[in-house]
Amino acid sequence: MVSTHSKIFTGLAALTLSLSSALPSMAATFAEGIDAGQTLGTAKVADSSAFGTPLDTITGSIAVTTGNADLYQIYLTGGTFSANTNLTTGTLTDTQLFLFNASGIGVVWDDDTGTALLSQFSISNVTAGIYYLGISGYNYDPISAGGQIFGTTPGGPTGVGGASPLTGWAFTSGTTTGSGPYTISLTGATFVPEPSEVLGLLAFAGLGGAAFMKRRKQVSA
């Protein structure tokens, strides 16, 4: 089930992107805090009162349990988006990164492209809007009602369940995952605005449009 944030913002991607360009651009970090969920409905929303602020870092930790992943809802500005993991301490030495669109359909994933079993990917021609970014330890993979979403080779959703939205996670082979803190570095992402902020931006845009129409009438007269 797609969250309220997704329903509101997916249809407003072009508008929010154009309006955010005039707002502050100082990049910032989002900290996980309370453990992020693993499904679309329980994902941690990387929101901020400073709509339009670039999101360049997410910090969090994979809990010490058998099978754990963290899922974040973020906003991509369109064009190129990249993500890569960096670790500090703990046993989470082999990460996996996954990107899903607003409906939970897989977009891209990576396992070991980064340095020392870390994950990274970069994609271009991204449509602006809400997305979900997931991180897990090796072998703990996202699944849909049809099965595993991604295959064994990094890239698009080539698994048997790749055409269906994310419903959960499962071990594909053994339980070779780990736990501990991580940092995900991002480009091409911003914080997700609160619904009230979007309504305010829509109202602002509406007032601007009304003023424009009034000027047109005055010129025509």
C-alpha positions in Angstrom: 0.0 0.0 0.0 1.4 3.4 -1.0 1.8 5.9 1.8 -0.1 9.2 2.0 3.1 11.1 1.1 3.5 9.1 -2.1 -0.1 9.7 -3.2 0.2 13.4 -2.6 3.6 14.1 -4.1 3.8 11.8 -7.1 1.2 13.8 -9.0 2.9 17.1 -8.0 6.5 16.3 -9.0 6.9 18.9 -11.7 5.3 21.6 -9.6 7.2 21.0 -6.4 10.5 20.7 -8.3 10.0 24.1 -10.0 9.0 25.8 -6.8 11.8 24.3 -4.8 14.5 25.8 -7.0 14.0 29.2 -5.4 14.4 27.9 -1.8 17.6 27.4 0.3 20.1 24.9 -1.2 22.4 24.1 1.8 22.8 20.3 1.9 21.9 18.4 5.0 21.9 15.0 6.7 18.9 12.9 7.7 19.4 10.6 10.8 17.4 7.5 11.1 16.5 7.8 14.8 13.9 5.2 15.6 14.4 2.1 13.5 13.2 2.5 9.9 10.6 0.0 8.7 11.0 -2.4 5.8 7.8 -1.8 3.9 6.3 1.1 1.9 3.9 1.8 4.8 6.5 1.7 7.5 9.4 3.4 5.6 11.1 6.3 7.4 10.1 9.5 5.6 13.1 11.8 5.2 11.1 15.0 5.7 12.1 18.5 6.7 10.6 21.9 7.3 13.1 23.3 4.8 11.5 22.0 1.6 13.9 22.0 -1.3 17.0 21.4 0.9 19.3 18.9 -0.8 19.6 15.6 1.0 23.2 14.5 0.7 23.5 12.0 3.6 21.4 9.4 5.4 22.8 7.9 8.6 21.4 4.9 10.4 22.1 1.4 11.7 21.0 -2.1 10.9 19.7 -3.6 14.1 21.2 -6.8 15.6 18.5 -9.2 14.5 18.3 -12.0 12.0 17.2 -10.3 8.9 16.8 -6.5 8.9 16.6 -3.8 6.3 16.0 -0.1 6.5 13.7 1.7 3.9 13.6 5.5 3.5 11.2 7.6 1.5 13.1 10.4 -0.3 12.4 12.9 -3.1 14.5 12.8 -6.3 14.9 16.0 -8.2 15.2 14.5 -11.6 18.1 13.9 -13.9 21.0 12.0 -12.3 20.7 10.3 -8.9 23.5 8.4 -7.1 23.9 6.6 -3.8 26.8 4.8 -2.1 27.4 3.3 1.4 30.1 4.0 3.9 30.5 2.0 7.1 32.0 2.9 10.5 31.9 0.0 13.0 30.0 -3.2 13.5 29.6 -6.4 11.5 27.7 -4.8 8.6 30.7 -5.2 6.2 28.8 -6.2 3.0 25.9 -3.9 2.2 23.2 -3.9 -0.5 21.4 -0.8 -1.8 18.0 -0.8 -3.5 15.9 1.9 -5.2 12.1 1.7 -5.7 9.6 4.1 -7.3 6.6 5.6 -5.5 4.6 2.5 -6.2 7.2 0.2 -4.8 8.4 -1.2 -8.2 12.1 -1.9 -8.3 14.3 0.6 -10.2 18.0 -0.4 -9.5 20.1 -2.2 -7.0 23.8 -2.9 -6.2 25.8 -5.2 -4.0 29.6 -5.0 -4.3 30.3 -2.3 -6.9 31.7 0.0 -4.2 35.0 -0.4 -2.4 35.5 -3.3 0.0 32.1 -5.0 -0.5 30.2 -1.6 -0.2 27.4 -0.6 -2.5 27.0 2.2 -5.0 25.0 3.1 -8.1 24.3 6.1 -10.4 21.4 6.4 -12.7 20.4 9.1 -15.2 17.2 10.4 -16.8 15.4 10.0 -13.4 11.8 11.4 -13.3 11.4 13.8 -10.3 9.2 12.5 -7.5 8.9 10.2 -4.5 11.2 7.1 -4.3 12.2 4.6 -1.7 15.8 3.8 -0.9 16.6 0.5 0.9 19.7 -0.8 2.6 20.4 -4.3 3.9 23.2 -6.8 4.6 24.2 -9.3 1.9 21.6 -11.9 1.0 18.6 -10.2 2.7 16.7 -9.2 -0.4 13.4 -7.4 -1.3 10.5 -9.5 -2.5 7.1 -8.9 -4.0 4.0 -11.1 -4.3 5.7 -12.7 -7.4 9.0 -13.5 -5.7 12.5 -11.9 -5.6 12.5 -8.4 -7.2 16.1 -8.2 -8.3 18.3 -10.8 -9.8 21.9 -11.8 -9.0 23.5 -9.1 -11.3 23.4 -5.5 -10.1 21.0 -3.3 -12.2 17.3 -3.4 -12.9 14.5 -5.6 -11.4 15.2 -8.8 -13.3 13.9 -11.2 -10.7 10.8 -13.3 -11.1 8.9 -10.7 -8.9 10.4 -7.6 -10.6 7.1 -6.4 -12.1 5.3 -6.2 -8.8 5.7 -3.8 -5.8 7.7 -4.5 -2.7 5.9 -6.5 0.0 8.8 -7.6 2.2 12.3 -9.0 2.5 13.8 -12.5 2.7 17.1 -14.3 2.7 17.9 -15.7 -0.7 20.7 -17.9 0.5 21.8 -18.5 4.1 21.9 -15.7 6.7 25.1 -14.0 6.0 24.1 -10.5 7.0 25.5 -8.2 9.7 24.6 -5.2 11.9 26.0 -1.9 12.7 25.9 1.8 11.6 26.1 3.1 8.1 26.2 6.3 6.1 24.6 6.6 2.6 25.9 9.5 0.5 23.4 10.8 -2.1 23.3 13.2 -5.0 20.1 14.4 -6.8 17.9 14.1 -3.8 16.0 16.4 -1.4 14.0 16.1 1.8 10.4 15.1 1.3 8.1 18.1 2.0 5.2 17.8 4.5 1.7 17.7 2.9 1.0 21.1 4.5 4.0 22.6 2.8 2.8 21.4 -0.6 -0.7 22.8 0.0 0.9 26.1 0.8 3.0 26.0 -2.4 -0.1 25.1 -4.4 -1.9 28.1 -2.9 1.0 30.3 -3.6 1.1 29.1 -7.2 -2.6 29.7 -7.5 -2.3 33.2 -6.3 0.5 33.8 -8.7 -1.6 32.4 -11.6 -4.5 34.7 -10.6 -2.3 37.7 -10.5 -0.9 36.8 -14.0 -4.4 36.5 -15.4 -5.4 39.8 -13.9 -2.4 41.5 -15.6 -3.3 39.9 -18.9 -6.9 41.3 -18.7 -5.5 44.8 -17.9 -3.1 44.7 -20.8 -5.9 43.5 -23.2 -8.2 46.3 -22.1 
